[in-house]
Amino acid sequence: MQTDTTILIRSSLEKQRVPRKAIRQRILFIENKIKQLNNNEITIKDYILNGVMNVLIFQ
């Protein structure tokens, strides 16, 4: 997998480039949270951290 390239993401406001590595890390994070949800291990803290990660990665 290429980790040094970027993907162009189009939004209604602007175009931005997001590194593939950041996107892959986000996908893995979400998959892990889904597994935890299936095991009833997600807490309110996880939801807050999830929101913070969304803001940091996709700004």
N, C-alpha and C positions, 0 to 999 in steps of 0.2 A: 504494500500500500504506500502511496506517495504521501509524505507528511509535510513536504516543504512547499507545496503548491497551495493556491487559494481558490475558493469558489466564490463566484459573484452572486450575491443575493440581492434581488430587487425588492424594494419595499415601495409603498406608495409615496414615501417622502424622499428617499435617497437610495443610492446604490452603495453597497458596502462589501468589502472583501473579508471573508472569514476563513482562517486557516483550516485545512482539512483535519489537522490533528485536533483542533478545538472541537470541531463537529463530531469527530469520532469519540472523543472523551465525553461529550455531552450524551451521545447515544448510549455509551456504556453506563454512564451514571443513571440514566433513565431506566435501562434494562435492570440494573441492580435494584433500583427503587421498586420496580414492578415485582421482582422476586421477593423483596421484603414485604410488600403489600400482601402478596399471596401467603406469606408466613405471619401476617399481622404484627410486623416489627416496626412499622413506620410510626414516628412520633411527630408531635407538632414542631419540634425543633427541625426535623427533616424537611417539613414543608417550608419552613422559613429559609433554611439553607438552600433549598431547591429554588426558591424565588430569587435569592441573592445571586445564585450561579447563573440564572437566566439573564439577569441584568448585566453581570460582568462579562459573560461570553458573547452576548448578542447586542452589545451597545454599538 
